[in-house]
Amino acid sequence: MTAEGCLRVGQAAPDFSATAVFDQEFKTIKLSDYRGKYVVLFFYPLDFTFVCPTEITAFSDRVSEFGSINTEILGVSVDSEFAHLAWIQTERKSGGVGDVAYPLVSDLKKEISTAYNVLDPDAGVSLRGLFIIDKEGVIQHATINNLSFGRSVDETLRTLKAIQYVQSHPDEVCPAGWQEGDATMVPDPVKSKVYFAAV
């Protein structure tokens, strides 16, 4: 892979237009339509698998927490919109996800997964990539897990809140493990001592 093919934090998130399933209907989703909101864009390998439904439902069950902080969630896999619909129409106890509270995007041509550098060409599916995109459409956070282990909704929320905090308080930074309401620090050799003295 060439250096120019690598997507990095601080770059504009590649825009896309694709068919998604939301509210049991097919809809065209454009990433650029979400400007002015934060977006958690996450990729998962396939519908009707094992780890994937645990992630899909975990994010869905807590979608209101993201919504309360001006954030939309989009899930993406290389499945067709028809597979997404069938998965949504299958109950959780039968291996489905039931109604999902955010759009599941179809990336059948694998263009979105390629643009975000998460396509595993050998397996033909996306790795578990997760991107937090800010209100201006800039990637502020990116993680990529291998296929066998899922992501944490708690950690995604914590990171998102830290991003929002530092964007609204540009003279402060969040230390390791920062949680909403915790002390921050001023990134200055003298002023940072206030934080270090307190901990």
Secondary structure as the mmCIF struct_conf table of DSSP 4:
data_model
#
loop_
_struct_conf.conf_type_id
_struct_conf.id
_struct_conf.beg_label_comp_id
_struct_conf.beg_label_asym_id
_struct_conf.beg_label_seq_id
_struct_conf.end_label_comp_id
_struct_conf.end_label_asym_id
_struct_conf.end_label_seq_id
HELX_RH_3T_P HELX_RH_3T_P1 ALA A 3 GLY A 5
TURN_TY1_P TURN_TY1_P1 VAL A 9 GLY A 10
BEND BEND1 GLN A 11 GLN A 11
STRN STRN1 ALA A 12 ALA A 12
HELX_LH_PP_P HELX_LH_PP_P1 ALA A 13 ASP A 15
STRN STRN2 SER A 17 PHE A 22
TURN_TY1_P TURN_TY1_P2 ASP A 23 GLN A 24
STRN STRN3 GLU A 25 LYS A 30
HELX_RH_3T_P HELX_RH_3T_P2 LEU A 31 TYR A 34
TURN_TY1_P TURN_TY1_P3 ARG A 35 GLY A 36
BEND BEND2 LYS A 37 LYS A 37
STRN STRN4 TYR A 38 PHE A 43
BEND BEND3 PRO A 45 PRO A 45
TURN_TY1_P TURN_TY1_P4 ASP A 47 PHE A 48
BEND BEND4 THR A 49 PHE A 50
HELX_RH_AL_P HELX_RH_AL_P1 VAL A 51 ASP A 61
TURN_TY1_P TURN_TY1_P5 ARG A 62 ARG A 62
HELX_RH_AL_P HELX_RH_AL_P2 VAL A 63 GLY A 67
TURN_TY1_P TURN_TY1_P6 SER A 68 ASN A 70
STRN STRN5 THR A 71 SER A 77
BEND BEND5 VAL A 78 ASP A 79
HELX_RH_AL_P HELX_RH_AL_P3 GLU A 81 ILE A 88
TURN_TY1_P TURN_TY1_P7 GLN A 89 GLN A 89
BEND BEND6 THR A 90 THR A 90
HELX_RH_3T_P HELX_RH_3T_P3 ARG A 92 SER A 94
TURN_TY1_P TURN_TY1_P8 GLY A 95 GLY A 95
BEND BEND7 ASP A 99 ASP A 99
BEND BEND8 ALA A 101 TYR A 102
STRN STRN6 LEU A 104 SER A 106
TURN_TY1_P TURN_TY1_P9 LEU A 108 LYS A 109
HELX_RH_AL_P HELX_RH_AL_P4 GLU A 111 ALA A 115
TURN_TY1_P TURN_TY1_P10 TYR A 116 ASN A 117
STRN STRN7 LEU A 119 ASP A 120
TURN_TY1_P TURN_TY1_P11 PRO A 121 GLY A 124
STRN STRN8 VAL A 125 SER A 126
STRN STRN9 ARG A 128 ILE A 133
TURN_TY1_P TURN_TY1_P12 LYS A 135 GLU A 136
BEND BEND9 GLY A 137 GLY A 137
STRN STRN10 VAL A 138 VAL A 138
STRN STRN11 ILE A 139 ASN A 145
TURN_TY1_P TURN_TY1_P13 LEU A 147 SER A 148
BEND BEND10 PHE A 149 PHE A 149
HELX_RH_AL_P HELX_RH_AL_P5 VAL A 153 SER A 168
TURN_TY1_P TURN_TY1_P14 PRO A 170 ASP A 171
STRN STRN12 VAL A 173 VAL A 173
TURN_TY1_P TURN_TY1_P15 ALA A 176 GLY A 177
TURN_TY1_P TURN_TY1_P16 GLU A 180 GLY A 181
BEND BEND11 ASP A 182 ASP A 182
STRN STRN13 MET A 185 MET A 185
BEND BEND12 PRO A 187 ASP A 188
TURN_TY1_P TURN_TY1_P17 PRO A 189 LYS A 191
HELX_RH_AL_P HELX_RH_AL_P6 SER A 192 ALA A 198
#
